Structure formats: C-alpha cells, structure tokens
Amino acid sequence: MIIRILSLLIIALPSLGQGDSLLLQQATSASVVLYTQTIKGQTLLYSGPQYRSGPILDGQHPFFGADDWTFGSVTYNGYRFDNVPLLYDIAFDVLVTENYYTAHETALVKEKVEAFEINGRQFIRIDRHQYEGSLPTPGFYEMVYDGTTTVLARHTKFENSRIESKAIVIDYKEKVKYFILRGTRFFPVKTKRSILNVLADEKQALRQYIRQHNLFPRVDRRGFLLQVAAHYDTLTATNE
C-alpha cells in the first residue's frame, strides 16, 4: 500500500504547481520514512531462530489458549506490530510468530519483546532484577489488573509423557500463579486469606464486599482477583 501511494505521488509531481509540489515532496519524504521504518521493523521481527514445538498429541499442546495461530499485537525492539499471527508456548515461555516470507515458525528473541496481546490478554516481560527480584522467575506475565493496584499471573505448562498399551500418551498440566504488587515487591496470592493479608489495610471492608457478592477464589481465582483489586482501589481512593 505504501509503495502504491509513493508511485502515485511521483507520477503526479510534475503536473502540480511549485507550492503544491513542495507539499507533495514533504508528504513523499514522510511516506518514505514510514516505509523504511516498517520494513526495518519487519526484518527485526523475523530475526529470531526457527521455533520447534514440544510434542503435540491428542489435543494436548504447550500453548496458551488454542494451538493455532491467533492474531494479536507485539511490541518488539521498540516497534509495535498489530495483526501478527502469534502462539505463546507457556511450557518454555516462548512467543512465536509465522514468518510472512518463509512461513517458518519463528521464536521471537525474549529480551526484545516488551509486551504482547494474545487471545485478548495482555502480557509484559519482566526482568530478573525488577521489583527487587520478588517474582519467582523472569519472563512473560499476564497483566490481570492494572490500576493503582497491580495483579500479575504467571502461566506455565508441564509435560508429562507415559506409555499406555505400547503407545505414547502426552499430557500437559497447566498451572497459574498470581501476584499482587505492594510497594516495590510482588507477593504470591492463592487463597482468600493470602489475598486479604496482602491488602491488609482494607481487610474488613474487602471481607464484607466478598461476602456480599458471594465471591469464591476457588471457582474463578482470576475473576476474584480482578473484582477484589478493583474494589480495593475504590476504597483507597475514597480514603485519600
């Protein structure tokens, strides 16, 4: 599309007046810069190694959500790309895209991935020394809630292979761990008690809110944390 626009501009240039030509030249220069940046970004996006997934059998796979391409967005080495085919391997914490030119599966260089969106979920990369090293491992974390309070989730899958009736059976067990930021450190939360202990300054009000709305973390821990964190922010904003 950008090449076509440039061609039309160049063709039209001789037929215009001097003032119009100047404006057109400026527009053409801006288009060239945009085109150059886009191509440069694409080259960087496909610079990672070829990806080879773990075993996939009987619907079992190492990916977050579906095991087929999902179009999302990724911020990579300072460039944002939209409508990018993505797979997120949560067994090895690798973000994968499809090379537009070769159709190869390409593993994006983790250190260059700043953030990405897949299946409507937002993920960010956190380095080892951020937040005083309070998170268990560096890598990609889902931004579950991003208000005054921050809630993250770490998604992982563990492969289990076994032999049944002389055939290989593969299972992937998924685990999700949640964390709440307090000050400069993240704290792991799982049960209602652990969540209330982290948000202890509004414990009584939160306990009442949970009881009134019949919220149960065992049923939907992610939804529970979303509602509790949002209500906590409302309480603390009121008290300021």
N, C-alpha and C positions, 0 to 999 in steps of 0.2 A: 504493500500500500504506500509506504513512504517513497519507494523508488518511482512508483507511478506518479505521485504528486510532484517529485523533483523533475521528471520528464516533462510534465505539463507546464511547469514553471519555466523551464528552459526554452521550450517551444514558444511560449507566449512572450518571453522577454523582449525580443527585437521589435515587436509591434506596439509597444507601450511608450508613453512619453517619458521624459527624463525623471520626473518626480515619481511616477508610478514604477519606473524601472528600479529606482533606489529602494523603494519599499519592497519590491519583489526580490531584489538581491538580498535584502536583510532577511526576508522570510525564507529564502532558499538556504542561506547560511545557517539559520536556526534549524531547518529541517535536516541539513547535513550533519550538524552536531548531534541532533536527536538520533538520527540513523546510526551514526558511528557509536554512540553510547549503547544503543540497543544491541548492535552486533557484538560489541565488546562484552557486554553482559552475558549474551548467549554463549560466547566462547568460554567464559569463566564458569557458567553453569554446567557445561558438559566436560569440565576438566578433571572430574574425579575418576576413580578406577571403575572398571566394569563390575557390576554387582552380581553376586551369585547367592541365591537364597538358600536357606536351610531346606530340609525335606518337606514336601507338601503332599499329603496323602489323606484321602477320605475326608476332605473338607477341613483338615487341620492345617494351619499355616501360622507363620510367625508375625503376621502383620496386625497393625491396629485397625480395627473395623473389618472391612472387606479385604479379600485377597486379589482384588482387581484395581486397575488404575482409578484414582479419584482426582478430579481436577480441583486444585487448591492454589494457594499462593505461598511464595517463599521469599524471604529477604536473604540474599546470598552475596557476600563480599561487598556489601553496600548498595546492591541493586535489588529492587523489588520486582518479582515476576508474578503475574497473575495468570490464571487458567493454565497452570502447569500440571501435567499428569504426575501424581505422587503415590508412593507407597511408603509406609513407615514401618520398618522392621523393628518391633519392640523387643525381640529376643536379643538383638545385638545393638540396638539403639542407633539404627542407620536410616537416614532419609534417602529415598531412591526416586529417580526420575527416569523418563524414557528419552533417550537422545533423539531429537527430531530428525537428524540426518541419517543415523545408522540404525535406529530402532533398538539399540542396545540398552539394557538396563544399567544406569549409571548411579553409583553411590556418591552422593554429594559429600564433599570434604566437611566433616563435622565442625571444625574450627571456623569455617567460613559461613556457616548457617547461623544467622542471628535469631530468626523466628520463622514459623510457618503455620499455615492453616490447612487442616485436612478434616473432612467429614464435619465441617462446621465447628471444629475445636481449634483453639489457639495454643500453640506451643512456643516456648522460648528455650534458648540454650543457656545453661548456667555453668560457669567455670568452677574449678575446684576451690579456688580461694575466695569466691564471692560469699557474702553473708557469713563470714568467719568460718567457712568450711562446715557449716551446720547441716548441710544436706548430705545424704549418705554417699552419693557419687555424682560426678559431673555429667552433664549430658542434657537431654531434652526433657522438659517438664511441661505438663499442661497447665495453662493459666485458667484455673477453675473459676476464680473470682478475683477481680482486680479493682477494688475500691480503696478506701482508707486502709482496710484490712486486705491482705493478700493470701489466697489459698492456692496451693500448687498440688498437682498429682503426678506421681511417677508410675508410668505404665511399663510392665515387663511381662514377658512370657518365658516359660521354661520348658524345654523339650524333654519329653520322656519317650524313649523307644523301647519296645519289647517284642518278643517273638510269641506269636499265638498261632497254633496249627501250622507251623512252618512258614508263617508269613510275618512280615514286619508291620507292627502297629505303632503309629506315632500319635502322641497326644501332646498338645500344648496347654499348659496350665497358666492362666493369666492372673497376675496379681497387680493390685493398685494400692499405692501408699500415698497418704495425704499429709500435707504440711501447712501450718499456719505461721505467717511471719509476725513476730513480736519484736519490735526494736530493730536490731540488725541481725537477728538469728531466726531460723525456721525451726519449728518444733513439730515432731510427728504426732498425729492425732488419729485415733481409730474409734474409740468408744465415746459415748456421750460424756462420760466423766472426764476423759482426757481433753476433749474439746472445751468443756466448761472450765477446766483447770488453766488452760492457756488463756482463755478470755475471762479470767477470774474477777476482774473489776466490775463486770456486769453479770456475774453468775446468777444471782437471784432473778433478775429480770429476764435473762435468757431461759432459765429453767421454767419460768412461768409461760413464756412465749412457746416453748417446745411442748409443754403440756396442753396449752390451749389449742394448738394447731395439730396435735397428735402426730408429731414428727418422730420418726424412728430411724436412727442411722443404719441399723442392720438391714432395713428394707431398701434404702437408697442413700448410701453414705454421701455420694456426690451432691445430690439434691438437698440433703440435710445440711451439709456444709454451706452450700450456696445461700440457703434461707437464713441460717443462723448468722453467718458472716454479714449478710446484708442488714439484718436486724441489729446486730451489734454496732455497725456503722451508724445506723439511725439513732441508737441510744447514745453513743458517744458524741455525735454531732449535736444532739439536744442538750447534752450536759455542758457543752463548751460555753 
